[in-house]
Amino acid sequence: MAKLKMVEKFEEFYDLTGIELLKLDGLDDAVIGIDEHDMRLIYSRKKIIKILMKENKWDEIEAREYFAFNIFGYYFGEQTPIFCLDDI
């Protein structure tokens, strides 16, 4: 049996009737939590950077630049994910 990803655990644990978690494509493994008040996913910046590096064969600078301009700086509406600063 495959290990459940964090996102799948939240979907099982919470009654999400009428709520759609905003998930970023290809970054499920970077989810580290959920804001229970607003039901927004919390992503690890460190994990996102690692995923971007691996998937795109980028160095860390390229991955950080992509994250800053294309993920972190983008507003997705009320369900915009939270990005945890865990990479300093």
MIPASE-306584 format. One record per residue (C-alpha): residue number from 1; residue in three letters; x, y, z. Coordinates in nm, 2 decimals. Layout:
N
+-----+------+--------+--------+--------+
: seq : type :   east :  north :     up :
+-----+------+--------+--------+--------+
: NUM :  ALA :      X :      Y :      Z :
...
+-----+------+--------+--------+--------+
This chain:
88
+-----+------+--------+--------+--------+
: seq : type :   east :  north :     up :
+-----+------+--------+--------+--------+
:   1 :  MET :   0.00 :   0.00 :   0.00 :
:   2 :  ALA :   0.14 :   0.34 :  -0.10 :
:   3 :  LYS :   0.20 :   0.60 :   0.17 :
:   4 :  LEU :  -0.06 :   0.88 :   0.17 :
:   5 :  LYS :   0.07 :   1.22 :   0.08 :
:   6 :  MET :   0.00 :   1.50 :   0.33 :
:   7 :  VAL :  -0.27 :   1.65 :   0.10 :
:   8 :  GLU :  -0.45 :   1.31 :   0.08 :
:   9 :  LYS :  -0.44 :   1.29 :   0.46 :
:  10 :  PHE :  -0.61 :   1.63 :   0.50 :
:  11 :  GLU :  -0.88 :   1.53 :   0.25 :
:  12 :  GLU :  -0.95 :   1.22 :   0.46 :
:  13 :  PHE :  -0.93 :   1.40 :   0.80 :
:  14 :  TYR :  -1.14 :   1.71 :   0.73 :
:  15 :  ASP :  -1.49 :   1.73 :   0.60 :
:  16 :  LEU :  -1.42 :   1.93 :   0.29 :
:  17 :  THR :  -1.77 :   1.94 :   0.16 :
:  18 :  GLY :  -1.80 :   2.26 :  -0.05 :
:  19 :  ILE :  -1.43 :   2.34 :   0.00 :
:  20 :  GLU :  -1.17 :   2.28 :  -0.27 :
:  21 :  LEU :  -0.81 :   2.30 :  -0.15 :
:  22 :  LEU :  -0.60 :   2.50 :  -0.39 :
:  23 :  LYS :  -0.31 :   2.26 :  -0.48 :
:  24 :  LEU :  -0.01 :   2.36 :  -0.69 :
:  25 :  ASP :   0.05 :   2.12 :  -0.97 :
:  26 :  GLY :   0.33 :   1.88 :  -0.91 :
:  27 :  LEU :   0.41 :   2.01 :  -0.56 :
:  28 :  ASP :   0.20 :   1.78 :  -0.34 :
:  29 :  ASP :   0.52 :   1.64 :  -0.18 :
:  30 :  ALA :   0.60 :   2.00 :  -0.06 :
:  31 :  VAL :   0.28 :   2.03 :   0.15 :
:  32 :  ILE :   0.37 :   2.04 :   0.52 :
:  33 :  GLY :   0.04 :   2.16 :   0.68 :
:  34 :  ILE :  -0.29 :   2.32 :   0.66 :
:  35 :  ASP :  -0.43 :   2.65 :   0.80 :
:  36 :  GLU :  -0.74 :   2.52 :   0.97 :
:  37 :  HIS :  -0.90 :   2.86 :   0.99 :
:  38 :  ASP :  -0.89 :   2.94 :   0.62 :
:  39 :  MET :  -0.84 :   2.58 :   0.49 :
:  40 :  ARG :  -0.53 :   2.69 :   0.30 :
:  41 :  LEU :  -0.24 :   2.45 :   0.23 :
:  42 :  ILE :   0.10 :   2.53 :   0.38 :
:  43 :  TYR :   0.39 :   2.45 :   0.15 :
:  44 :  SER :   0.76 :   2.42 :   0.25 :
:  45 :  ARG :   0.97 :   2.66 :   0.04 :
:  46 :  LYS :   1.27 :   2.43 :   0.09 :
:  47 :  LYS :   1.08 :   2.13 :  -0.05 :
:  48 :  ILE :   0.94 :   2.33 :  -0.34 :
:  49 :  ILE :   1.30 :   2.44 :  -0.43 :
:  50 :  LYS :   1.42 :   2.08 :  -0.42 :
:  51 :  ILE :   1.13 :   1.96 :  -0.64 :
:  52 :  LEU :   1.19 :   2.23 :  -0.89 :
:  53 :  MET :   1.56 :   2.15 :  -0.90 :
:  54 :  LYS :   1.50 :   1.78 :  -0.95 :
:  55 :  GLU :   1.22 :   1.80 :  -1.21 :
:  56 :  ASN :   1.38 :   2.07 :  -1.42 :
:  57 :  LYS :   1.75 :   1.99 :  -1.37 :
:  58 :  TRP :   1.80 :   2.34 :  -1.24 :
:  59 :  ASP :   2.06 :   2.46 :  -0.99 :
:  60 :  GLU :   1.94 :   2.62 :  -0.67 :
:  61 :  ILE :   1.95 :   2.98 :  -0.80 :
:  62 :  GLU :   1.74 :   2.90 :  -1.10 :
:  63 :  ALA :   1.48 :   2.72 :  -0.88 :
:  64 :  ARG :   1.47 :   3.00 :  -0.63 :
:  65 :  GLU :   1.42 :   3.26 :  -0.90 :
:  66 :  TYR :   1.14 :   3.05 :  -1.06 :
:  67 :  PHE :   0.98 :   3.01 :  -0.72 :
:  68 :  ALA :   1.00 :   3.38 :  -0.64 :
:  69 :  PHE :   0.85 :   3.51 :  -0.97 :
:  70 :  ASN :   0.61 :   3.23 :  -1.06 :
:  71 :  ILE :   0.49 :   3.08 :  -0.74 :
:  72 :  PHE :   0.54 :   3.30 :  -0.43 :
:  73 :  GLY :   0.47 :   3.62 :  -0.61 :
:  74 :  TYR :   0.14 :   3.50 :  -0.76 :
:  75 :  TYR :  -0.20 :   3.56 :  -0.61 :
:  76 :  PHE :  -0.44 :   3.27 :  -0.65 :
:  77 :  GLY :  -0.73 :   3.43 :  -0.47 :
:  78 :  GLU :  -0.86 :   3.36 :  -0.12 :
:  79 :  GLN :  -0.72 :   3.01 :  -0.13 :
:  80 :  THR :  -0.37 :   3.13 :  -0.21 :
:  81 :  PRO :  -0.14 :   2.88 :  -0.03 :
:  82 :  ILE :   0.09 :   2.97 :   0.26 :
:  83 :  PHE :   0.46 :   2.93 :   0.20 :
:  84 :  CYS :   0.66 :   2.84 :   0.51 :
:  85 :  LEU :   1.00 :   3.01 :   0.53 :
:  86 :  ASP :   1.20 :   2.70 :   0.62 :
:  87 :  ASP :   1.50 :   2.74 :   0.39 :
:  88 :  ILE :   1.72 :   3.00 :   0.56 :
+-----+------+--------+--------+--------+
